[in-house]
């Protein structure tokens, strides 16, 4: 006869290979604190409702504290035979408290229990990640603050386009991560739902008080439908989706850091503490941290595909497939946390080569648009001015010059409206300073944006 907690109707012992396939303890053991917290709230509610005695509830609550201490101190042996963290906790509670431990599972199922555990765990991790994102934003804004007047080429299609401020570039990522924070904060509304009391799928016949359990556990509301409660993994899919977007933002940033640290760009130097060398080429200094963050993005996006595929076509209500939600979820949490932490540290030690960035703005006709704008200010229609500027650029390329290097006579060959003041108009600092439309890269705009970001972050 099977000795499983659920084994009453089974005449044969579970095959050892089935135990291995069925078990999730190697993955879900990290839920032990959430599991014990949920069980203690459940006991408190059952005592209040008279489902079990106050004495039994107190004995079991204290017993669960002992079980938690054992796990904290690595004194519990985990085994596939006990399948998951719920059964481990209940089994060891029996060792501590005796037969009264069998009352713990009254009025609930592992189906609503695991839904509760994951929500408790993910709520805490989401709040942690929100703070980690804000810590990284502090590092971003601090680097921007130190480079409010550092001019660099802005790119489209990976071609030099127009000059921008390095601080403006960093604040673009600040805005991306702001949206990541907002998405995670918004997801808490759907995550902060208490499913316990839904039991296996149909609710329970015991006179439970779900609102009380919800209050004890600090959830904002109780789930509305018992079948949905045990089968809902939208919150897992949503979290991994948001994490994937955040990792894509980190990956885009990684790509730029990698490019900027090359000899070809030489815009930045990443600290030795956040780079590695080559086993064969002594001169190498590789941006491996950036490359790994870029690579781990694929891992997190893969986790999103995994959970979406797992949930596809599952009928109501709980199905064992859902046990596969935890590996992609936990891996996503761990991956995003370590990426944010290492980038927060790394950004404090990035050296920005201001002169190199400025020099890169002096070639490639980054002031061509301003040359056209100059003509527009003289009354020329923009599309006509665009054509004139294009011809001037083509001429300058043939002369192996920049627009600034053309003589006034050479410029006037394209329009007799051009005067000597054109040189001041298309100078590097002037082209940046004029871009003070809201959200633009002008010096005043960027300085105000840095100050606003610092205020938002409490710097």
N, C-alpha and C positions, 0 to 999 in steps of 0.2 A: 504493500500500500504506500502511495506517495505521502511524503511528509510536508509537502507544500502547504502554505497557508490557504491556498485555494484548492487543495487536492482531495476534498471529500468525495467527489463523484468519480475519481480516477482509480482504476484498479492496477495500473502499471506505473512504475517510476519513469520519470522523464529521461529520455535518451540524453547522454552527456553532450552530444553534438547539438541537440536541440537546446539544451541549457545555454550553450555558448552562443548560439544564434539568437536566442530569446533574450539573453541578459543585456542590460544597458548600464550596469553598475559602473563600469570603467569610465563611462561618459557622465552619467547623471549623479555621481557621488558628490560633485561640487554643489549640488542642491541641498545638501544636508541641513544647513542652517535655515533655509527657507522652509524645508519640510518640517523641521521641528517647530519653527515659529507658527506654521499653519496648524500643526497638531495641537499645540498648546492653546491656541485661540479656540479651536474646535472643542477641546475639553472644557475650557472656561464657559463656552456657550452651553454645552450639554449639562453642566452642573447648574447653571442658571435656570435652565428649562426643566430641570428635574429628570432628565433622561438617565443620568448617572448621579451618584451621590457626590457631594462636595468633597468628602474624604477621599473617595476614589480618584476624583479629578486632581486633587492636590498631590496625591501619591504619584500619579502618572506625570503631572507637570514637572515635579521634582525629578522623577525618573528620567524624563526627557533631557533635563539639564545634565544629568549624569552621562547619558548617552552622547550628548553633544561634547562634553568634556573629553570623553574617550576618543571621539573622532578628532577633536582639536589636537589631542596629544598622540595621534597616530597609533592608538591602542586597539582599534577595531580592524578585524580582518575582513576584507571584502571578498565575496565569493559569487561565482555565477549561479550557484544553486539558489541564492536568495534574490536573484534577478535584478533588483533595482534598489534605489536608496530607500524607498518607502518600506519595503519588506526587511531591509537591514535594520532600519530604525525600530520597526515593530518587534522584530525578533530579539534584538538586544534590549529593548525595553522589557521584554518578558524575562530576560536574564536578571534584570535589575529589580523588577517589581513583582514578578511571579504571574500567576494566572489573571490577575486584574488587568494586565496589559491587553488581554483579548477584547476589552471593552473599547479600546481606543478607536477602532474602525467603525463603530456604530454610526449609522446615518451618513456614511460617505463611501466613495469608491476611489480606487486609484485613478480613475478617469478624471474626476473633478479635483482630486488631490494633486496630480501632476500639473494640471492646468493652473492651479493656484501657485504651486511651487515655482513654475517657470515665470509667472507674472510677478511674483515677489522678487525673484532674482533679477529679472530683466528691468524692473522698475529701478532697483538700486544701481544696476550697471548703466542704465540710460542716464541717470542723474550724474553718475561719475563721469561718463563720457561727455556730457554737456559741459561739466567743469573743465575737463581736459581740453576740450575744444577752445574754451575761453582762455585757458592758460596758453595755448598755442597762439591764439590771436594776440595775446599780450606780447609774445615774442615777435610776431609779425609786425605789430604796430611799433614796437620799440625800435626795430630795424628801420622801419619807415621814418620814424621820428628823427633818427640820426642821419637821414638822407633826404631831407625835404627839399634840398637844392641840387641834388645829384641828378644830372641830365643823362638819359640813356636813349638809345634807339628803341622806338616802339616798332613792332613787327606785325605785318599781315602776310599770310602765305609764306612765312619764314623769310620774308624780304624786308629790308629796312623800309619803314613807311614814314613815320613822323616822330619827332623827338617827344619824349614823355619824361616825367620825373620817376626815378626809381621808387620813391615813396608811393607814387600813384599806382605803380605796378604792384607793389606789395598790398596796397589797399584794395586792389581788385580781388586778391585772394582773401583778404579780410571779409569782403562782402560774400564771397562764396561760402566761407565757413560760418558766416552769420546765418545764411540760409540753412546750413546743416544743423546749426543750433536750433533754429526755428522749427525745422522738420522734426527733430527729436523731441522738442518741447511739445509740439502739437500731437505727436504720437502717444504721449503720456495720457491724453484724454481717452484713447481707446484701449490703452494698456492697463489703466488704473481701474479695472473692473474685477469684482470679487466673484469667482465661479463656485466656490465651495458650497456644498448643499445641493448641488445638481445631481450628486451621486453618479450612478453609472450612465444614465441618460434621461431618466424620467422623474428625477426628484426622489424624495424619501417619505416614508410614512411617519417618521418620527417628528415630534413637534419642535423642530429646530427654529432658531431665530437668526436668519441670514443677515439681517441688518445689524444685529449685535456683533456677529463675527466680522462683518465688514468694518464696523467701527473699531473693533479691537485691533484689526490688522492694518488699519489706516488707509483703506481703499476709499475712493470717492463714491462708488456706487456698486450695486449688486447686479449681476448678470440677469437678463430678463427671461431667457428661454433655456431650459435645462439641456436640451439636445444641442443647441448652438454652443452652450457653455463648454461642453466637453469636447466638441469637435472643432472649435474655432482655433485656428493658428494664424489668423490674419495679422495679429500683432507681431508674430515672429517674421512673417513675410515682409511686413511693413518696416520693421527694424532693419532687417538685412538689406532691404531696398535702400533705405536712407543711408546705411553704412556704405553701401556700394557707391552711391553718389559722392559721399564724403571721400572715399578712397580714390575715386576718379579725380576729384579736386587735388588730392595729395599727389596723384600720379602726374597730373599736368604740371604741378609745381616742381615735382622731381625732374621731369624732362627739362625744364628750364634751368634748374640748378646744375644739372649734368652738362648742358650746353655751355652755360656761363662759366663753368669751371675748366673748360677745355683751353688748351693753348691758343686755339683759333679765336675764341672770344676773350678769355682772360678777364672777365668782368668781376669775378669773385674768387676768393680762395676759401675752401672749406677746411676747418681745423683738422689737423692730423688725427685728433681723437675720434673723428667721425669719417675717416677714410681708411683704406687698406692699401697694401702693396702687392707686388707681383712675386711669384715664386721663382721667376726666371729673369725678369727685367728690373734691375735695381733702381732705376730712375722713376718707376711708375708710382703714381699716387691716384688711386681709383676711388670714385664717388660711390662706393658699394652700398652705403646706407640709402642713398637716393635711388639706386638701381633696385635694391631690394623692396623698397616701398612701392616703387613703380610695378615691380613684379607681383607683389602681394595683392595688388589691386585685382589681378586676374583671379586670384584665389577667392577673394570675397565675392566678386561677381559670380564665380562658379558656385559659391554657397547659395547665392540667390537663385540660380538656376536649379540647384538641387532641391531647395525647399518648395519652389513653385511646382516642380515636376512631381515631388512627393505628394503634394496636396491635390494635384490635378485628378479629377474624376473620383475622388473618395466619396462614397455614399455616407449618409448619416448613420450612426453618430460617430462614436470613437472607433478607430481602426488602428491596429498595431503598427501600420505604416508610420503613424504619427510619432512613434518612438524615434524615428530618424530625424526629427526636427532639431534635436539638441546638438548633434555634432556640428552642423553648419552654423547654428546660432552661437555656440560657445567659441568656435574657431573664429567667427567674425568678430565677436567681442574682443577676444584676445589679440587678434591681428590689428584691429583698429586702435586698441589701447597702446600697444607697443609702438606703432607707427607715430601716433600723436606724441607720445612721450619722448621718443628719440628725436623727432623734429623740433619739439620745444627746446630740448637741450642744445641741439645742433645750431639753431638759429642765433643763439646767444654768442656763437663763436664764428660767424660768417664775416669775412673781411670783404668789404665792397671797394673795388678799385675805381674810384670816381674819375680819375684822369683818363683811364682807358675807356670808360663808358662815354665820356664827353668826346674823346677823340673819334670814337666810332660814329658819333653824330655828325661829324664834319665831312663825311664822304657818303655818297649814295643819294644825294639830292633830296634829303629829308625836308628841305625848305621849299620844294617845288610847289606845294599847295599854297604856301604863303606867297610865293611869287604870283600865282594866279589871283589870290585874294587881294594883293596889292593893286592889280589891274582892275579888279571889281570895284575897289574903293575909288578908282579913277573914272568909274562910269561904264566900264566894259561889262557886257553880259558874262556870267560865269562860264557858260559853255564855250564862249569865244576865248575868254581868258585862259581856260583849261588848254585849249588848242595852242595858244601862243606859248604858254609855259612848256608844253610838250615839245614844241619846236626848239625852244631855248635849251631844254635839257639835251635834246638830240645833238644840237650844235656843240654844247659844252662837252659831251661825251667824245665827239670827234676831235675836239681840241685838247682832250685829256685834262679838263678843268672841272671845277665845281661851279655852280651858279654864282657864288660869291666872287669867284676869280675872274669872271667875265668883265671886261671893261664896260663903262657906261655906253660907249659907242656901239659895242657889240650887242648890248642889251637893246639899245634903241633901234637896232635893225629889225627887231621884232615888233616894237610899238614905240611910236614917238611920244607916248604918254609917260614913259619911264623917265624918272628923274633921279638925281643923286641920292634922294632919301630912300631909295629901294634897298640900299645896303643895310641900313639900320632896320628896315622892316623885315628883311629876311635873315637877320642875324639869329644865332641859335637861341640866346636867352629871350629875344623878343618873340620868337615863334612860340616859345613855351608860355611866356608871360601873358600873351593875348588870349590864350585858351581858357578863359574864365567863365565860359558858359557852364551852367550848373552841371556838376559831375565831371568837368573837364580837368585837364592836367596843369592848369595855370598855377603859378606859385602860391597865390593867395588862396585859391580853392583847396589845394592840397594841404596847405598848412592848417586851414580850417577843418578839413576832413580828418587830419591826424588828431587834432585837438578833440573833435567830436568822438572819434573812436576811443581815445584815451578816457574820455568822460564816460562813455558807455561801459568800458571795461573796469572803470574805477582805478585807473593808473594815476 
